[in-house]
Amino acid sequence: MVVERSLLALLCAELRERGRQIVFTNGCFDLLHLGHLRYLEQARRLGDVLVVGVNTDASVRRLKGALRPLRPQEERAALVAALKPVDFVTLFDEDTPEALIAQLRPDTLVKGGDYLPEQIAGADLVRSWGGKVVVIPYVEGYSTSSLVQDILRRHGLG
């Protein structure tokens, strides 16, 4: 379910009061692929509730360049929310999810293996309230950039 972030903060507080372990991860999720699904499945196993922050279109453009995102934020958020491992999705417009993490206060922060622990935005925050930071191994051969390059190459454009 896609939820506005202030409402999601209230939901997370209520879930935490009931003893539920909240796992948070984030990303652009531009052209959803098998690597995303496997990553989210692994993240979900780390707690009771999986919350995903999806970058807005403006945020993706700042991070990835003028040609991205390939799909609009509402579509990307809806697709991620439809995946079985995901409980809640919210959009964030900042370049990093640090403010969102501070608002949601997850028990576990997860990122993919293409990040080093010291590069993970919000890691210090999560550790400050006793939470864990987990790096899930990168699923080789799956990335939106490589998928786009493969499509272009197959059509003689790359």
C-alpha positions as a Markdown table, in Angstrom:
| # | Residue | x | y | z |
|---|---|---|---|---|
| 1 | Met | 0.0 | 0.0 | 0.0 |
| 2 | Val | 1.3 | 3.5 | -0.9 |
| 3 | Val | 0.9 | 5.8 | 2.1 |
| 4 | Glu | 1.7 | 9.5 | 2.6 |
| 5 | Arg | 4.8 | 9.7 | 4.8 |
| 6 | Ser | 3.3 | 11.5 | 7.8 |
| 7 | Leu | 0.5 | 8.9 | 8.0 |
| 8 | Leu | 3.2 | 6.2 | 7.6 |
| 9 | Ala | 5.1 | 7.6 | 10.6 |
| 10 | Leu | 2.0 | 7.2 | 12.7 |
| 11 | Leu | 1.5 | 3.7 | 11.5 |
| 12 | Cys | 5.1 | 2.8 | 12.2 |
| 13 | Ala | 4.8 | 4.2 | 15.7 |
| 14 | Glu | 1.7 | 2.1 | 16.3 |
| 15 | Leu | 3.3 | -1.0 | 14.9 |
| 16 | Arg | 6.4 | -0.5 | 17.1 |
| 17 | Glu | 4.1 | -0.2 | 20.2 |
| 18 | Arg | 2.7 | -3.6 | 19.3 |
| 19 | Gly | 6.2 | -5.1 | 19.2 |
| 20 | Arg | 6.5 | -5.4 | 15.4 |
| 21 | Gln | 10.0 | -5.1 | 13.9 |
| 22 | Ile | 10.1 | -2.5 | 11.1 |
| 23 | Val | 12.5 | -3.0 | 8.2 |
| 24 | Phe | 13.2 | 0.0 | 5.9 |
| 25 | Thr | 14.9 | 0.2 | 2.6 |
| 26 | Asn | 14.7 | 2.7 | -0.3 |
| 27 | Gly | 15.5 | 3.2 | -4.0 |
| 28 | Cys | 14.4 | 4.5 | -7.3 |
| 29 | Phe | 12.9 | 1.2 | -8.5 |
| 30 | Asp | 13.0 | 2.5 | -12.1 |
| 31 | Leu | 12.1 | -0.5 | -14.3 |
| 32 | Leu | 11.3 | -3.1 | -11.7 |
| 33 | His | 13.3 | -6.3 | -12.3 |
| 34 | Leu | 14.2 | -9.7 | -10.7 |
| 35 | Gly | 17.1 | -8.2 | -8.7 |
| 36 | His | 14.6 | -5.8 | -7.0 |
| 37 | Leu | 12.3 | -8.6 | -6.1 |
| 38 | Arg | 15.0 | -10.9 | -4.7 |
| 39 | Tyr | 16.4 | -7.9 | -2.7 |
| 40 | Leu | 13.0 | -7.1 | -1.2 |
| 41 | Glu | 12.3 | -10.7 | -0.4 |
| 42 | Gln | 15.5 | -10.9 | 1.6 |
| 43 | Ala | 14.8 | -7.5 | 3.3 |
| 44 | Arg | 11.3 | -8.7 | 4.4 |
| 45 | Arg | 12.8 | -11.7 | 6.2 |
| 46 | Leu | 14.6 | -9.4 | 8.5 |
| 47 | Gly | 11.5 | -8.2 | 10.4 |
| 48 | Asp | 7.7 | -8.2 | 10.6 |
| 49 | Val | 6.9 | -5.1 | 8.4 |
| 50 | Leu | 8.8 | -4.0 | 5.2 |
| 51 | Val | 8.6 | -0.3 | 4.4 |
| 52 | Val | 10.1 | 1.0 | 1.2 |
| 53 | Gly | 10.9 | 4.6 | 0.4 |
| 54 | Val | 10.7 | 5.4 | -3.3 |
| 55 | Asn | 12.5 | 8.4 | -4.8 |
| 56 | Thr | 10.3 | 11.0 | -6.4 |
| 57 | Asp | 10.8 | 11.8 | -10.1 |
| 58 | Ala | 12.7 | 15.0 | -9.2 |
| 59 | Ser | 14.9 | 13.1 | -6.8 |
| 60 | Val | 15.7 | 10.5 | -9.4 |
| 61 | Arg | 16.6 | 13.2 | -12.0 |
| 62 | Arg | 19.0 | 14.8 | -9.5 |
| 63 | Leu | 20.6 | 11.4 | -8.7 |
| 64 | Lys | 20.6 | 9.7 | -12.1 |
| 65 | Gly | 20.5 | 12.5 | -14.7 |
| 66 | Ala | 17.9 | 14.2 | -17.0 |
| 67 | Leu | 16.9 | 11.0 | -18.8 |
| 68 | Arg | 15.7 | 9.3 | -15.7 |
| 69 | Pro | 13.3 | 8.1 | -14.3 |
| 70 | Leu | 12.0 | 6.0 | -17.2 |
| 71 | Arg | 8.6 | 5.6 | -15.4 |
| 72 | Pro | 6.7 | 8.1 | -13.3 |
| 73 | Gln | 6.8 | 8.0 | -9.4 |
| 74 | Glu | 3.2 | 6.9 | -9.0 |
| 75 | Glu | 3.8 | 3.9 | -11.2 |
| 76 | Arg | 7.1 | 3.0 | -9.6 |
| 77 | Ala | 5.5 | 3.3 | -6.1 |
| 78 | Ala | 2.4 | 1.2 | -7.1 |
| 79 | Leu | 4.5 | -1.6 | -8.6 |
| 80 | Val | 6.7 | -1.8 | -5.5 |
| 81 | Ala | 3.7 | -1.8 | -3.2 |
| 82 | Ala | 2.1 | -4.6 | -5.2 |
| 83 | Leu | 5.0 | -7.0 | -4.5 |
| 84 | Lys | 4.3 | -9.6 | -1.9 |
| 85 | Pro | 7.2 | -8.8 | 0.5 |
| 86 | Val | 6.3 | -5.1 | 0.7 |
| 87 | Asp | 3.9 | -3.8 | 3.3 |
| 88 | Phe | 4.1 | 0.0 | 2.8 |
| 89 | Val | 5.6 | 2.3 | 0.3 |
| 90 | Thr | 6.0 | 6.1 | 0.6 |
| 91 | Leu | 7.6 | 8.7 | -1.7 |
| 92 | Phe | 10.5 | 10.9 | -0.7 |
| 93 | Asp | 11.8 | 14.0 | -2.6 |
| 94 | Glu | 15.2 | 14.4 | -0.8 |
| 95 | Asp | 18.4 | 13.1 | -2.3 |
| 96 | Thr | 18.8 | 10.7 | 0.6 |
| 97 | Pro | 16.2 | 9.0 | 2.8 |
| 98 | Glu | 17.8 | 10.3 | 6.0 |
| 99 | Ala | 14.9 | 12.6 | 7.0 |
| 100 | Leu | 12.4 | 9.9 | 6.2 |
| 101 | Ile | 14.3 | 7.4 | 8.3 |
| 102 | Ala | 14.3 | 9.8 | 11.2 |
| 103 | Gln | 10.6 | 10.2 | 10.8 |
| 104 | Leu | 9.8 | 6.4 | 10.6 |
| 105 | Arg | 12.4 | 5.1 | 13.1 |
| 106 | Pro | 12.8 | 1.6 | 11.6 |
| 107 | Asp | 14.4 | -1.2 | 13.7 |
| 108 | Thr | 16.4 | -2.4 | 10.7 |
| 109 | Leu | 17.8 | -0.4 | 7.7 |
| 110 | Val | 18.7 | -2.4 | 4.6 |
| 111 | Lys | 20.7 | -1.6 | 1.5 |
| 112 | Gly | 22.1 | -3.7 | -1.3 |
| 113 | Gly | 25.6 | -4.9 | -1.6 |
| 114 | Asp | 26.6 | -2.2 | -4.0 |
| 115 | Tyr | 26.8 | 0.0 | -0.8 |
| 116 | Leu | 29.5 | -0.1 | 1.9 |
| 117 | Pro | 28.0 | 0.2 | 5.4 |
| 118 | Glu | 29.7 | 3.7 | 5.9 |
| 119 | Gln | 27.9 | 4.9 | 2.7 |
| 120 | Ile | 24.4 | 4.1 | 3.8 |
| 121 | Ala | 22.4 | 7.3 | 4.5 |
| 122 | Gly | 20.7 | 7.1 | 7.9 |
| 123 | Ala | 22.8 | 4.3 | 9.2 |
| 124 | Asp | 24.1 | 6.3 | 12.2 |
| 125 | Leu | 20.6 | 7.4 | 13.0 |
| 126 | Val | 19.3 | 3.8 | 13.1 |
| 127 | Arg | 22.2 | 2.7 | 15.2 |
| 128 | Ser | 21.6 | 5.6 | 17.6 |
| 129 | Trp | 18.2 | 4.2 | 18.7 |
| 130 | Gly | 19.6 | 0.6 | 18.9 |
| 131 | Gly | 18.6 | -0.5 | 15.4 |
| 132 | Lys | 20.6 | -2.6 | 12.9 |
| 133 | Val | 22.0 | -1.8 | 9.5 |
| 134 | Val | 22.2 | -4.8 | 7.1 |
| 135 | Val | 23.8 | -5.0 | 3.7 |
| 136 | Ile | 22.2 | -7.6 | 1.5 |
| 137 | Pro | 24.4 | -9.1 | -1.2 |
| 138 | Tyr | 24.0 | -7.6 | -4.6 |
| 139 | Val | 22.1 | -9.7 | -7.1 |
| 140 | Glu | 24.6 | -9.9 | -10.0 |
| 141 | Gly | 23.4 | -9.2 | -13.5 |
| 142 | Tyr | 20.4 | -7.1 | -12.5 |
| 143 | Ser | 20.3 | -3.4 | -12.6 |
| 144 | Thr | 18.1 | -0.9 | -14.3 |
| 145 | Ser | 21.1 | 0.7 | -16.1 |
| 146 | Ser | 22.3 | -2.7 | -17.4 |
| 147 | Leu | 18.7 | -3.5 | -18.5 |
| 148 | Val | 18.5 | -0.3 | -20.5 |
| 149 | Gln | 21.8 | -0.9 | -22.1 |
| 150 | Asp | 20.7 | -4.5 | -23.0 |
| 151 | Ile | 17.5 | -3.1 | -24.6 |
| 152 | Leu | 19.5 | -0.5 | -26.6 |
| 153 | Arg | 22.1 | -3.1 | -27.7 |
| 154 | Arg | 19.4 | -5.5 | -28.9 |
| 155 | His | 18.0 | -2.8 | -31.1 |
| 156 | Gly | 21.3 | -1.6 | -32.5 |
| 157 | Leu | 21.3 | 1.6 | -30.5 |
| 158 | Gly | 23.9 | 1.0 | -27.9 |
